[in-house]
């Protein structure tokens, strides 16, 4: 074994964990299959909580739990890798419990354990944004699912022109709501409608961040950088929103949406019903349909608090940039800002490889200036482009 190289046992443990993590379509399991169908019914009768339905679990939680416990983490010799894998193993065990508890009263506390508490300072920041940003409908032409798929395929073709083997795809589905990434695929709801000024920003969020970091992560000797290390979600989503800022695509409606998600999670945790949270959001000036979408995401599965991490992750990365931190390593895979020192250690020892592709938006000469301005701004509303 070369000096500084990872042992076969280390790589075997990492690869086993990456294979197991990749077999669980966690976000899809949390997404209602009827969210779009019940939307019209709820908006016509917004005094009654909607009832969501879910796909059958693709995995048996008991079997998955046994597989997580059996991962050979104790055989890992490299102390940095061992720490990273052990933390992810604990998180995987928690996610198994979330699968077991999906759509039950037990789910919410597990979600809070996974994504963290929503602290008063974040809620106050979100409420301040809602007070300052424009209210009501912001009219724009919209792009339907077929139009967005065409734009996504063109974006993916850009990365294929750099590396023909990137292995990322986009498709339209009738069993999801909105637009999301699952593994190496961008999934688009057949009912999706994206405001025209948001198309490029959403592509940089989903393709230029989530899919690019997966491509680069899976190409690393440490495969868990593709599947995602512990608590990677918050930094991933913050990085994805930074991409929206860098490409000049952060709109008032988008920033209001991110703030409203925090307020909605806070309302959920405080014991409010779906109807009460929807009413709270419309009271903050959100259109009824937008408020439904935000409340649906937050109340799905029994209380999914993930949506608070978008704004929190953005603020954490802006602070990192303001302190002189670099972004380059974040494109090598999916990991948390908290784990950056450990990833820096791996990179410093030559255990990571260069990125196969880099986000397209970074080639825009104005991107660096936008990121600099964002990092040194006390007012997020000043970053809004339209």
Phi, psi and omega in degrees: 000132178295150178301130178085351181282158177277143181286161174303323179294321178298312182293325179296317179296316179298313182294322178296318179293319180296320178296316180294314180299322181290344180276350183254117180267071193300312184294321176297322180296334181271353188262125178298144178273347183244017186301318180288325182292322182274354182301309182298320179297317180293317182295332176283332181224073187282018178259001183233127180299135177288158177247120183262150178240152186230154176291155173298143179299135178284343183234154174271116183305325180294318178294316180298318179300317179296323179292322178295315180297325185280353180302135188278054183293328182295344181273354184285127183270324183288121187294324179293312179296321180300317180297317181295316182288323179295319178297320180290326177298317178297320179293321178298322177297320178295321180293328174298317177298324177295320177297317179298322188266005183308132178063032174232166179297340182283345189293320188301313182295326176294322178296318178296320177297325181285315190253357176089158179286152176266105186282155183305324182297322179290319178298317179298319178297317180295316180296323177297321178294318179296325178291328188268328184283154178302148182255168173079194181286135172247100191290132174212151168296147181242156178253129182278182185301316181295320179294319179290324176300317179298318178294320180294320180294324176295322178293316178297322178300328177300314181290326176294331178291336177274317180218102184300344184257023182296331172067037177247152189217169173220144179206157177264136180231150178257006183243020176228169175240132178081212184225131182207161176257130174235109183064241182257018186234134172272118182259132184238124177296142179293348176260008184297143174218116184248127177303134186308317179293350183262352188300307182296319180298320180291325176295318179292329177292305189278310182277308185291344177244294188295315181283323178297316180291332176289317177302312182291323181293318180291340178274354179282153171303326177267099189291338180296344175292341174275317179285331179111127175278177186303135174057032179289338189305315186297315180289323177301313182290324175297318178295323180292322176289325174302323177298321178297320178293315185297327181270006178076024186249013178281114181260165177300319180296322180292314180295323177295322178298315181297320178293318181296328178297320178296314180298321180293318178297317178300320179294316177303309183296330178284358175100006181289151176279169176304313181300316181294320179291321176300317179295322177299317182292317177294331175294335175275006175096007177281140173301152185302320180294319177295319179297323177298314181301318180292314180296320178301313181298324184280323184269352180299151174067359181114004179125083187260102190274008182305327189293347176287344187280344181297307180292319180296319178294321177298313181297323178296319180287325176297321176295321177300315179293319180297329179277006179092008180289152179262163181254345193308314185294334182296341180272357180278347181170191185252111178205167185271156175303324179299328181269004181305316179301325179290321178292323176299322178297315179298316181294319180296334178268008177075022183268356177244155180251163180296154180297139175290319178221154175241154182306137182299324185297337180293343178281350177283120182301335181279347185298315182298320179294320179296319180293321177297314180297320180296318182294334185249017179257137175272353186233106181297333181293340178288346181271353183291134184266330182203000000 
